[in-house]
Amino acid sequence: MAAERHFSPPEVPEPTLAENVLHRGLFYGAMLQLLCVLALILPVSKSHKPDSDSSGTKTWETVKKPTASAAQLRKKAKKESKKKQ
């Protein structure tokens, strides 16, 4: 019963290049996911203040151009095609 017991750790082989690449890729992927989740959770401060000098004398009303919607354009095209017939 006085047998010697060796409590040495088991031999672990060195990781290969593929295992190292996989390990680092998983680590960086997890960090990227955490960063994306934090970007969704944390609010972003909107400190953008438009300068009146940079916009010149143009106001929103002068810059905004009236555009016709797709439905209006289709109706107009149908009316023109009916007139031609």
C-alpha angles and dihedrals in degrees: 000000000000091000116152116248120205114206097188118146116258117261111263117197119233113262115256126234092260091052091049092050091047092048094050092044092053091047094051091043090055091049090051091050091051090050091051093048091049090050089056095046102042117071119237118227113236101214094153107129115184113227116228090215095056094051093053120205095319117113128197092261093056093046095046113089122199111243129188119236122240091251092054091049091051092050091049092049091050092051092050092049090050091050091053092053 
